[in-house]
Structure formats: structure tokens, C-alpha cells
């Protein structure tokens, strides 16, 4: 299955209910400068814009019904570039303040528009005191091993920040409550977010262990694609 495209699967007569595409934003200015960004609202670099355009072209064959992104500019810009190549206008919808935590207020969406839901549940992990620091300088202060543990482990947080486990505990309830039901209703969904919020989603979907998740990394601007059918995710290629 992992060597097939979505079109191959459809042509083979397999009942594909829906598609989920996860995209880590294109390279940001602070990715370029090797700095911890976290919740700091850093824009895309020139390379990041090019990565988003390439990703948009790679995804042209897909027709998405709804999009999700974080509250941070680098993710929203990447999504906007992807949607523009699909000749769609992203319409940002906000939580219903009178509803529960993630209640959406229905609005009319035209054919050339796509509903976009933005939530800080999908933000990058919060890096606390490391935010803004150069990663190499942090290694010189704290040591290579300590910085590696802060960056890649599942349950060890940097000073004043979040661990991947903390990020998982805000990202996955949002995923279950909002994104999964749309997949079950046969919608094609794109989520443009961040390395660690999306690592959390992949960990959940693929049931990656706490011990193995440090080895998993998402590249900027490269989509990860799943077909979803009757409660089962299958990873596939473009």
C-alpha cells in the first residue's frame, strides 16, 4: 500500500473514504538561523516559500474539503500558498464562543472557498526559555545530550516549556474531536502545522512508541498522506 498513490488505490477498486494530508510548514526564518521558534510568530524564509510552492504543486491532484492550521504565521502562509494553487480561498472560521471548547459556528461557504479552522492546539511545542536561542549555542551551554533530550524525547520538557508529551495531550484531543469526525464523513482534510504538533498526530495514527518517536522527524514542506477507511489509516505516496 505504501508504494501506491491515492489514484492507484482508487483505480484498483478499493473503497477510499477520505484522505488526510499533513504538512509541516516551509522553512521559517528561524529554521534558517538554527534557532528555537516554538510559539514565536516567525515568518517563512525565501526557501520556505519555495518549499510551500513545491508542496502546493505536488498536491494539485487532491481536492480538499476542509483545512486546519495553527495560530502561527509560518503555518498559515504555507496553507495559503497550497490553497492558492488549488484556486481556493481559505475562509478562516472561529470557535463558537457560546459553544463548548471546539464548537464551530456554521456559515455558508461558496464553491471557490474552503473552510479553514485555526487553533493553538496545533501550534508548535512551546520551548520556554529556549525560544529564540541558537541551537548550537544552547548545546554549548547545556551540552549536546541535554539539548537532544529536550528536542527529541517524548516526556522531558525544556526549562519552562512543553515536552512532546505535553504537545500530544493538547493536539490529539483536538484531532479526535474535530478532524477525525470529518474524515469519517468522507471529507478530504489537509492539516498544515508544525514539526512537533504533527509528530504527535503521526505518533497517534501510526501508534509509534515513546521510545521510537525521537527517531521520527518531518521535513519542512513535505506532505505526509494517509487514506482513511472505516477507522483505519494507511500511509501512501503522492
VEXMISE-132640 format. One record per atom (N, C-alpha, C): x, y, z. Coordinates in nm, 3 decimals, always signed. Atoms other than C-alpha are relative to their C-alpha. Layout:
BEGIN
xx_yy_zz
X_Y_Z;
...
//
This chain:
BEGIN
xx_yy_zz
+0.083_-0.121_+0.000;
+0.000_+0.000_+0.000;
+0.086_+0.125_+0.000;
-0.080_-0.121_-0.012;
+0.280_+0.244_+0.085;
+0.066_+0.039_-0.132;
-0.058_-0.032_+0.129;
+0.407_+0.223_-0.275;
-0.104_+0.046_-0.102;
+0.106_-0.042_+0.089;
+0.070_+0.322_-0.424;
-0.038_+0.145_+0.024;
+0.057_-0.131_-0.017;
-0.073_+0.664_-0.489;
-0.148_-0.013_+0.029;
+0.144_+0.001_-0.023;
-0.428_+0.761_-0.397;
-0.073_-0.039_-0.127;
+0.066_+0.034_+0.126;
-0.523_+0.742_-0.765;
+0.014_-0.148_-0.033;
-0.018_+0.144_+0.021;
-0.373_+0.392_-0.788;
-0.100_-0.079_+0.081;
+0.091_+0.072_-0.089;
-0.581_+0.280_-0.491;
-0.143_+0.007_-0.052;
+0.135_-0.016_+0.052;
-0.900_+0.425_-0.638;
-0.019_-0.084_-0.125;
+0.011_+0.077_+0.123;
-0.829_+0.266_-0.974;
-0.001_-0.149_+0.025;
+0.001_+0.142_-0.034;
-0.772_-0.069_-0.804;
-0.134_-0.043_+0.059;
+0.133_+0.036_-0.048;
-1.131_-0.054_-0.681;
-0.013_-0.006_+0.150;
+0.008_-0.002_-0.145;
-1.053_-0.008_-0.311;
-0.085_+0.119_+0.044;
+0.090_-0.105_-0.047;
-1.315_+0.195_-0.124;
+0.077_+0.096_+0.092;
-0.071_-0.100_-0.079;
-1.121_+0.502_-0.010;
-0.101_+0.104_+0.044;
+0.100_-0.093_-0.051;
-1.347_+0.706_+0.215;
+0.050_+0.143_-0.007;
-0.051_-0.136_-0.009;
-1.122_+1.007_+0.261;
+0.151_-0.001_+0.006;
-0.145_-0.016_-0.001;
-0.769_+1.142_+0.255;
+0.037_+0.105_+0.105;
-0.056_-0.095_-0.096;
-0.571_+1.313_+0.532;
+0.141_+0.034_-0.044;
-0.135_-0.046_+0.036;
-0.268_+1.522_+0.434;
+0.053_+0.088_+0.113;
-0.068_-0.077_-0.103;
-0.029_+1.652_+0.699;
+0.121_+0.069_-0.063;
-0.113_-0.074_+0.056;
+0.219_+1.926_+0.604;
+0.064_+0.084_+0.109;
-0.076_-0.092_-0.084;
+0.488_+2.080_+0.818;
+0.029_+0.124_-0.083;
-0.023_-0.126_+0.072;
+0.523_+2.448_+0.722;
+0.136_+0.002_-0.067;
-0.130_-0.020_+0.063;
+0.803_+2.555_+0.491;
+0.100_+0.059_+0.097;
-0.107_-0.050_-0.086;
+1.135_+2.662_+0.634;
-0.031_+0.143_+0.046;
+0.020_-0.135_-0.054;
+1.099_+2.965_+0.864;
+0.134_+0.072_+0.009;
-0.124_-0.078_-0.015;
+1.350_+3.245_+0.916;
+0.086_-0.057_+0.112;
-0.078_+0.052_-0.112;
+1.449_+3.089_+1.247;
+0.045_-0.144_-0.023;
-0.056_+0.128_+0.045;
+1.480_+2.740_+1.095;
+0.132_+0.026_-0.071;
-0.120_-0.036_+0.076;
+1.730_+2.902_+0.860;
+0.113_+0.040_+0.092;
-0.103_-0.048_-0.094;
+1.913_+3.062_+1.153;
+0.028_-0.101_+0.112;
-0.021_+0.108_-0.098;
+1.901_+2.736_+1.355;
-0.038_+0.042_+0.141;
+0.047_-0.048_-0.130;
+1.702_+2.897_+1.637;
-0.130_-0.070_+0.039;
+0.125_+0.055_-0.051;
+1.425_+2.757_+1.857;
-0.111_+0.104_-0.020;
+0.110_-0.093_+0.025;
+1.098_+2.916_+1.743;
-0.116_-0.021_+0.096;
+0.113_+0.025_-0.089;
+0.822_+2.745_+1.939;
-0.121_+0.083_-0.037;
+0.119_-0.081_+0.023;
+0.531_+2.987_+1.976;
+0.033_+0.141_-0.049;
-0.035_-0.130_+0.058;
+0.725_+3.289_+1.846;
-0.046_+0.000_-0.145;
+0.066_-0.003_+0.131;
+0.547_+3.401_+1.528;
+0.098_+0.043_-0.109;
-0.107_-0.026_+0.097;
+0.832_+3.375_+1.276;
-0.051_-0.028_-0.142;
+0.046_+0.022_+0.137;
+0.762_+3.413_+0.901;
+0.086_-0.101_-0.075;
-0.076_+0.090_+0.086;
+0.877_+3.183_+0.623;
+0.124_+0.070_-0.056;
-0.117_-0.048_+0.073;
+1.222_+3.223_+0.469;
-0.030_-0.008_-0.149;
+0.016_+0.011_+0.146;
+1.266_+3.255_+0.092;
-0.007_-0.147_-0.041;
+0.004_+0.143_+0.029;
+1.343_+2.882_+0.082;
-0.133_-0.060_+0.044;
+0.127_+0.052_-0.050;
+1.032_+2.816_+0.291;
-0.115_+0.030_-0.094;
+0.104_-0.034_+0.098;
+0.814_+2.997_+0.038;
+0.010_-0.093_-0.121;
-0.020_+0.093_+0.113;
+0.966_+2.785_-0.242;
-0.044_-0.141_+0.037;
+0.045_+0.133_-0.043;
+0.905_+2.468_-0.038;
-0.153_-0.009_+0.001;
+0.147_+0.000_-0.003;
+0.541_+2.567_+0.010;
-0.057_-0.006_-0.142;
+0.046_+0.003_+0.139;
+0.501_+2.628_-0.365;
+0.017_-0.140_-0.059;
-0.021_+0.137_+0.049;
+0.655_+2.288_-0.446;
-0.104_-0.095_+0.060;
+0.099_+0.085_-0.066;
+0.427_+2.122_-0.190;
-0.137_+0.021_-0.064;
+0.128_-0.032_+0.063;
+0.128_+2.301_-0.345;
-0.013_-0.069_-0.135;
+0.002_+0.067_+0.131;
+0.220_+2.168_-0.689;
-0.012_-0.151_+0.014;
+0.008_+0.145_-0.023;
+0.268_+1.816_-0.551;
-0.142_-0.044_+0.037;
+0.133_+0.035_-0.050;
-0.082_+1.827_-0.401;
-0.113_+0.043_-0.093;
+0.102_-0.052_+0.091;
-0.265_+1.967_-0.705;
-0.108_-0.102_-0.033;
+0.096_+0.104_+0.038;
-0.432_+1.633_-0.777;
-0.109_-0.021_+0.105;
+0.096_+0.022_-0.108;
-0.614_+1.638_-0.441;
-0.105_+0.111_+0.004;
+0.106_-0.096_-0.022;
-0.945_+1.809_-0.381;
-0.037_-0.005_+0.148;
+0.025_-0.004_-0.144;
-0.970_+1.913_-0.017;
-0.135_+0.065_+0.030;
+0.129_-0.054_-0.043;
-1.294_+1.985_+0.163;
+0.014_+0.097_+0.117;
-0.017_-0.082_-0.119;
-1.160_+2.145_+0.480;
+0.147_+0.000_+0.040;
-0.140_-0.013_-0.040;
-0.829_+2.268_+0.621;
+0.009_+0.041_+0.146;
-0.030_-0.037_-0.138;
-0.680_+2.303_+0.967;
+0.142_+0.053_+0.006;
-0.135_-0.053_-0.018;
-0.381_+2.506_+1.078;
+0.013_+0.054_+0.141;
-0.027_-0.055_-0.133;
-0.222_+2.661_+1.384;
-0.030_+0.149_+0.001;
+0.016_-0.145_-0.011;
-0.233_+3.020_+1.505;
+0.124_+0.075_-0.048;
-0.129_-0.062_+0.033;
+0.120_+3.085_+1.374;
+0.014_+0.026_-0.150;
-0.006_-0.049_+0.137;
+0.203_+3.274_+1.055;
+0.066_-0.098_-0.095;
-0.074_+0.087_+0.090;
+0.451_+3.024_+0.912;
-0.086_-0.116_-0.051;
+0.092_+0.107_+0.043;
+0.184_+2.751_+0.903;
-0.112_+0.057_-0.087;
+0.111_-0.059_+0.076;
-0.094_+2.980_+0.780;
+0.044_+0.044_-0.139;
-0.052_-0.042_+0.131;
+0.123_+3.120_+0.499;
+0.019_-0.122_-0.090;
-0.019_+0.123_+0.077;
+0.216_+2.768_+0.386;
-0.134_-0.051_-0.051;
+0.133_+0.046_+0.041;
-0.151_+2.669_+0.381;
-0.057_+0.091_-0.108;
+0.054_-0.093_+0.099;
-0.249_+2.984_+0.189;
+0.062_-0.022_-0.138;
-0.067_+0.028_+0.127;
+0.009_+2.905_-0.080;
-0.056_-0.127_-0.062;
+0.056_+0.126_+0.050;
-0.122_+2.549_-0.110;
-0.140_+0.021_-0.056;
+0.137_-0.022_+0.045;
-0.482_+2.666_-0.139;
-0.005_+0.086_-0.126;
+0.000_-0.087_+0.119;
-0.396_+2.935_-0.395;
+0.029_-0.080_-0.126;
-0.030_+0.085_+0.115;
-0.252_+2.669_-0.624;
-0.119_-0.090_-0.035;
+0.123_+0.076_+0.026;
-0.584_+2.485_-0.591;
-0.115_+0.093_-0.038;
+0.099_-0.102_+0.035;
-0.765_+2.808_-0.682;
-0.112_+0.005_+0.103;
+0.093_-0.008_-0.111;
-0.930_+2.809_-0.341;
+0.039_+0.117_+0.090;
-0.022_-0.106_-0.098;
-0.969_+3.096_-0.097;
-0.029_-0.057_+0.137;
+0.021_+0.049_-0.136;
-0.921_+2.994_+0.264;
-0.083_+0.098_+0.080;
+0.086_-0.081_-0.084;
-1.201_+3.128_+0.483;
+0.017_-0.045_+0.145;
-0.030_+0.039_-0.137;
-1.094_+3.129_+0.848;
-0.126_+0.011_+0.086;
+0.116_+0.006_-0.088;
-1.374_+3.021_+1.081;
+0.049_-0.017_+0.143;
-0.045_-0.001_-0.138;
-1.352_+3.062_+1.456;
-0.096_-0.077_+0.089;
+0.081_+0.075_-0.095;
-1.479_+2.865_+1.753;
-0.121_+0.082_+0.043;
+0.121_-0.064_-0.050;
-1.831_+2.944_+1.869;
+0.022_+0.035_+0.148;
-0.028_-0.036_-0.140;
-1.777_+3.144_+2.193;
-0.108_-0.045_+0.096;
+0.109_+0.045_-0.087;
-2.113_+3.023_+2.324;
-0.010_-0.152_+0.006;
+0.004_+0.146_+0.002;
-2.043_+2.660_+2.249;
+0.104_-0.060_+0.092;
-0.104_+0.063_-0.082;
-1.805_+2.409_+2.402;
+0.136_+0.041_-0.054;
-0.135_-0.048_+0.029;
-1.429_+2.436_+2.369;
+0.032_+0.006_-0.149;
-0.032_+0.004_+0.142;
-1.415_+2.340_+2.000;
-0.128_-0.008_-0.084;
+0.126_-0.001_+0.073;
-1.764_+2.419_+1.875;
+0.008_+0.101_-0.114;
-0.010_-0.086_+0.116;
-1.778_+2.562_+1.522;
-0.137_+0.054_-0.038;
+0.125_-0.062_+0.042;
-2.045_+2.805_+1.411;
-0.013_-0.014_-0.152;
+0.011_+0.023_+0.144;
-2.179_+2.707_+1.065;
-0.020_+0.130_-0.078;
+0.019_-0.114_+0.090;
-2.151_+2.961_+0.783;
-0.008_-0.054_-0.143;
+0.008_+0.042_+0.140;
-2.216_+2.948_+0.409;
+0.136_+0.019_-0.065;
-0.127_-0.003_+0.071;
-1.907_+2.866_+0.203;
-0.027_-0.018_-0.149;
+0.019_+0.011_+0.144;
-1.901_+2.928_-0.173;
+0.091_-0.107_-0.059;
-0.069_+0.112_+0.064;
-1.766_+2.679_-0.421;
+0.151_+0.022_-0.012;
-0.143_-0.029_+0.015;
-1.430_+2.855_-0.464;
+0.066_+0.033_+0.134;
-0.052_-0.025_-0.134;
-1.381_+2.888_-0.088;
+0.016_-0.131_+0.076;
-0.019_+0.118_-0.084;
-1.258_+2.641_+0.171;
+0.003_+0.042_+0.146;
-0.004_-0.033_-0.142;
-1.328_+2.647_+0.544;
+0.135_-0.036_+0.060;
-0.128_+0.021_-0.068;
-1.009_+2.682_+0.749;
-0.021_+0.024_+0.148;
+0.010_-0.012_-0.145;
-1.002_+2.620_+1.122;
+0.140_+0.013_+0.057;
-0.131_-0.029_-0.059;
-0.713_+2.766_+1.319;
-0.008_-0.014_+0.151;
+0.003_+0.022_-0.144;
-0.628_+2.657_+1.671;
+0.141_-0.006_+0.056;
-0.130_+0.012_-0.065;
-0.339_+2.693_+1.913;
+0.025_-0.143_+0.049;
-0.022_+0.142_-0.029;
-0.394_+2.322_+1.986;
+0.097_-0.062_-0.100;
-0.089_+0.050_+0.105;
-0.199_+2.271_+1.661;
+0.131_+0.077_-0.007;
-0.126_-0.075_-0.002;
+0.080_+2.517_+1.749;
+0.119_-0.092_+0.022;
-0.126_+0.067_-0.034;
+0.442_+2.410_+1.768;
+0.009_-0.016_+0.152;
-0.020_+0.011_-0.144;
+0.553_+2.292_+2.110;
+0.063_+0.129_+0.054;
-0.052_-0.121_-0.064;
+0.632_+2.575_+2.349;
+0.137_-0.032_+0.059;
-0.137_+0.033_-0.040;
+1.011_+2.582_+2.403;
+0.049_+0.075_+0.123;
-0.038_-0.065_-0.124;
+1.010_+2.801_+2.712;
+0.122_+0.088_-0.014;
-0.120_-0.085_-0.004;
+1.348_+2.956_+2.792;
+0.091_-0.017_-0.122;
-0.083_+0.021_+0.119;
+1.499_+2.810_+2.475;
-0.047_+0.082_-0.119;
+0.053_-0.071_+0.116;
+1.278_+3.017_+2.244;
+0.088_+0.118_-0.038;
-0.087_-0.106_+0.050;
+1.491_+3.246_+2.030;
+0.148_-0.034_+0.004;
-0.141_+0.036_-0.011;
+1.818_+3.073_+2.123;
+0.048_-0.075_-0.124;
-0.065_+0.081_+0.102;
+2.054_+2.940_+1.859;
+0.024_-0.139_+0.057;
-0.008_+0.138_-0.051;
+2.056_+2.560_+1.891;
+0.143_-0.040_+0.032;
-0.139_+0.033_-0.028;
+2.433_+2.531_+1.870;
+0.048_+0.069_+0.127;
-0.037_-0.071_-0.123;
+2.478_+2.795_+2.139;
-0.062_-0.067_+0.122;
+0.064_+0.073_-0.110;
+2.229_+2.605_+2.356;
+0.077_-0.127_+0.033;
-0.081_+0.121_-0.023;
+2.440_+2.290_+2.310;
+0.127_+0.035_+0.077;
-0.122_-0.040_-0.069;
+2.748_+2.479_+2.423;
-0.026_+0.032_+0.146;
+0.034_-0.035_-0.138;
+2.568_+2.595_+2.738;
-0.045_-0.123_+0.079;
+0.063_+0.110_-0.074;
+2.372_+2.281_+2.831;
+0.057_-0.138_-0.032;
-0.054_+0.129_+0.043;
+2.558_+2.004_+2.647;
-0.084_-0.062_-0.109;
+0.068_+0.062_+0.114;
+2.473_+1.808_+2.334;
-0.111_-0.094_+0.043;
+0.096_+0.102_-0.040;
+2.296_+1.526_+2.515;
-0.126_+0.061_+0.061;
+0.116_-0.062_-0.064;
+2.071_+1.752_+2.724;
-0.090_+0.068_-0.104;
+0.080_-0.066_+0.103;
+1.963_+1.957_+2.423;
-0.070_-0.102_-0.088;
+0.063_+0.107_+0.079;
+1.898_+1.637_+2.226;
-0.122_-0.055_+0.074;
+0.113_+0.051_-0.080;
+1.676_+1.509_+2.509;
-0.116_+0.098_-0.001;
+0.107_-0.101_+0.003;
+1.484_+1.836_+2.523;
-0.069_+0.004_-0.136;
+0.057_-0.012_+0.134;
+1.435_+1.837_+2.146;
-0.073_-0.126_-0.044;
+0.048_+0.122_+0.066;
+1.366_+1.472_+2.068;
-0.073_-0.097_+0.092;
+0.064_+0.098_-0.088;
+1.247_+1.284_+2.380;
-0.151_+0.022_+0.003;
+0.146_-0.010_-0.006;
+0.878_+1.220_+2.443;
-0.047_+0.078_+0.122;
+0.060_-0.052_-0.124;
+0.836_+1.332_+2.804;
+0.090_+0.090_+0.083;
-0.087_-0.093_-0.073;
+1.124_+1.564_+2.902;
-0.013_+0.138_-0.063;
+0.023_-0.136_+0.050;
+1.045_+1.936_+2.869;
+0.121_+0.088_+0.022;
-0.104_-0.101_-0.025;
+1.295_+2.220_+2.825;
-0.044_+0.093_+0.112;
+0.037_-0.089_-0.112;
+1.304_+2.479_+3.106;
-0.116_+0.094_-0.036;
+0.115_-0.086_+0.022;
+0.964_+2.648_+3.123;
-0.082_-0.033_-0.123;
+0.068_+0.032_+0.125;
+0.844_+2.472_+2.807;
-0.078_-0.130_+0.005;
+0.079_+0.123_+0.014;
+0.649_+2.172_+2.680;
+0.088_-0.115_-0.048;
-0.055_+0.121_+0.060;
+0.763_+1.817_+2.618;
-0.089_-0.038_-0.118;
+0.086_+0.051_+0.106;
+0.632_+1.629_+2.316;
-0.127_-0.061_+0.060;
+0.117_+0.056_-0.069;
+0.400_+1.452_+2.562;
-0.102_+0.109_+0.031;
+0.090_-0.113_-0.026;
+0.255_+1.789_+2.665;
-0.069_+0.044_-0.129;
+0.056_-0.040_+0.129;
+0.207_+1.879_+2.299;
-0.103_-0.102_-0.046;
+0.091_+0.110_+0.036;
+0.044_+1.540_+2.232;
-0.132_+0.013_+0.076;
+0.120_-0.005_-0.084;
-0.200_+1.598_+2.517;
-0.092_+0.116_-0.034;
+0.092_-0.104_+0.049;
-0.338_+1.915_+2.355;
-0.036_-0.024_-0.146;
+0.023_+0.019_+0.143;
-0.306_+1.811_+1.989;
-0.097_-0.115_-0.028;
+0.080_+0.118_+0.033;
-0.466_+1.465_+1.997;
-0.147_+0.015_+0.039;
+0.143_-0.024_-0.026;
-0.792_+1.561_+2.177;
-0.064_+0.087_-0.109;
+0.051_-0.084_+0.108;
-0.835_+1.834_+1.914;
-0.018_-0.081_-0.128;
+0.006_+0.086_+0.118;
-0.762_+1.584_+1.637;
-0.121_-0.093_+0.007;
+0.111_+0.094_-0.016;
-1.014_+1.334_+1.774;
-0.135_+0.071_-0.006;
+0.127_-0.071_-0.014;
-1.283_+1.594_+1.840;
-0.042_+0.067_-0.131;
+0.031_-0.083_+0.115;
-1.260_+1.793_+1.515;
+0.037_-0.060_-0.136;
-0.048_+0.046_+0.130;
-1.058_+1.626_+1.240;
-0.049_-0.140_-0.032;
+0.041_+0.138_+0.024;
-1.139_+1.258_+1.278;
-0.147_-0.012_-0.042;
+0.140_+0.010_+0.046;
-1.519_+1.308_+1.253;
-0.019_+0.043_-0.145;
+0.010_-0.042_+0.139;
-1.472_+1.492_+0.923;
+0.050_-0.107_-0.096;
-0.048_+0.112_+0.080;
-1.268_+1.202_+0.786;
-0.105_-0.111_-0.007;
+0.104_+0.103_-0.004;
-1.543_+0.965_+0.894;
-0.120_+0.037_-0.086;
+0.108_-0.048_+0.087;
-1.789_+1.180_+0.699;
+0.045_+0.011_-0.146;
-0.053_+0.009_+0.136;
-1.576_+1.123_+0.385;
+0.047_+0.133_-0.055;
-0.063_-0.124_+0.043;
-1.413_+1.466_+0.373;
+0.150_-0.020_-0.017;
-0.145_-0.004_+0.014;
-1.061_+1.514_+0.243;
+0.052_+0.120_+0.079;
-0.045_-0.100_-0.097;
-0.868_+1.709_+0.507;
+0.150_+0.026_-0.016;
-0.141_-0.037_-0.006;
-0.537_+1.898_+0.499;
+0.027_+0.073_+0.130;
-0.042_-0.063_-0.125;
-0.359_+1.996_+0.820;
+0.141_+0.054_-0.022;
-0.133_-0.062_+0.012;
-0.069_+2.243_+0.796;
+0.037_+0.056_+0.136;
-0.036_-0.039_-0.136;
+0.109_+2.281_+1.125;
+0.152_-0.007_+0.017;
-0.140_-0.011_-0.042;
+0.449_+2.218_+1.287;
+0.062_-0.137_+0.026;
-0.072_+0.126_-0.017;
+0.714_+1.955_+1.340;
-0.050_-0.082_+0.116;
+0.035_+0.077_-0.118;
+0.609_+1.858_+1.690;
-0.150_-0.023_+0.016;
+0.144_+0.026_-0.006;
+0.231_+1.903_+1.672;
-0.036_-0.112_-0.098;
+0.028_+0.106_+0.096;
+0.233_+1.684_+1.361;
+0.070_-0.131_+0.035;
-0.059_+0.124_-0.052;
+0.477_+1.436_+1.515;
-0.097_-0.068_+0.098;
+0.099_+0.053_-0.093;
+0.211_+1.397_+1.783;
-0.111_-0.074_-0.075;
+0.107_+0.062_+0.078;
-0.056_+1.323_+1.521;
+0.048_-0.130_-0.064;
-0.056_+0.121_+0.061;
+0.168_+1.074_+1.339;
+0.021_-0.108_+0.105;
-0.018_+0.097_-0.110;
+0.254_+0.907_+1.671;
-0.133_-0.069_+0.031;
+0.133_+0.055_-0.029;
-0.118_+0.862_+1.736;
-0.048_-0.091_-0.114;
+0.051_+0.075_+0.115;
-0.208_+0.744_+1.384;
+0.076_-0.131_-0.019;
-0.083_+0.118_+0.028;
+0.084_+0.502_+1.346;
+0.036_-0.078_+0.125;
-0.026_+0.067_-0.127;
+0.097_+0.402_+1.714;
+0.151_-0.019_+0.023;
-0.144_+0.003_-0.022;
+0.467_+0.488_+1.739;
+0.027_+0.005_+0.150;
-0.028_+0.008_-0.144;
+0.612_+0.403_+2.079;
+0.074_+0.124_+0.049;
-0.073_-0.111_-0.061;
+0.755_+0.660_+2.321;
+0.149_-0.012_-0.029;
-0.143_+0.023_+0.022;
+1.097_+0.502_+2.264;
+0.042_+0.027_-0.144;
-0.035_-0.015_+0.142;
+1.081_+0.524_+1.884;
-0.029_+0.139_-0.056;
+0.039_-0.130_+0.055;
+0.927_+0.869_+1.839;
+0.118_+0.098_-0.012;
-0.113_-0.092_+0.020;
+1.264_+1.051_+1.892;
+0.068_-0.017_-0.135;
-0.065_+0.026_+0.128;
+1.382_+0.891_+1.566;
-0.080_+0.057_-0.118;
+0.087_-0.044_+0.108;
+1.091_+1.032_+1.367;
+0.003_+0.151_-0.015;
-0.003_-0.144_+0.025;
+1.115_+1.374_+1.205;
-0.072_+0.030_-0.130;
+0.068_-0.046_+0.120;
+0.905_+1.562_+0.950;
+0.084_+0.109_-0.067;
-0.074_-0.102_+0.073;
+1.079_+1.764_+0.679;
-0.092_+0.116_-0.033;
+0.080_-0.118_+0.031;
+0.964_+2.119_+0.610;
-0.054_-0.010_-0.142;
+0.063_-0.010_+0.131;
+0.719_+2.149_+0.322;
-0.026_-0.129_-0.072;
+0.024_+0.129_+0.065;
+0.688_+1.776_+0.251;
-0.124_-0.066_+0.058;
+0.125_+0.056_-0.052;
+0.339_+1.624_+0.277;
+0.012_-0.146_+0.043;
+0.019_+0.138_-0.042;
+0.257_+1.304_+0.465;
-0.147_-0.032_-0.026;
+0.135_+0.027_+0.051;
-0.051_+1.138_+0.315;
-0.051_-0.134_+0.051;
+0.067_+0.123_-0.046;
-0.293_+0.885_+0.461;
-0.135_-0.011_-0.070;
+0.139_+0.028_+0.035;
-0.603_+0.726_+0.320;
-0.069_-0.051_+0.127;
+0.076_+0.038_-0.119;
-0.872_+0.672_+0.582;
-0.124_-0.075_-0.044;
+0.113_+0.083_+0.038;
-1.126_+0.393_+0.552;
-0.045_-0.085_+0.118;
+0.061_+0.080_-0.107;
-1.351_+0.254_+0.825;
+0.089_-0.011_+0.123;
-0.078_-0.005_-0.123;
-1.134_+0.361_+1.115;
+0.145_-0.037_-0.015;
-0.137_+0.043_+0.022;
-0.806_+0.256_+0.955;
+0.073_+0.101_-0.089;
-0.086_-0.087_+0.079;
-0.527_+0.483_+0.831;
+0.103_-0.084_-0.073;
-0.107_+0.061_+0.077;
-0.296_+0.367_+0.552;
+0.084_+0.110_-0.062;
-0.090_-0.100_+0.057;
+0.007_+0.575_+0.460;
+0.023_-0.029_-0.146;
-0.020_+0.017_+0.142;
+0.055_+0.633_+0.091;
+0.092_+0.108_-0.053;
-0.089_-0.097_+0.063;
+0.270_+0.831_-0.153;
-0.078_+0.091_-0.092;
+0.063_-0.090_+0.096;
+0.191_+1.121_-0.382;
-0.011_-0.071_-0.134;
//
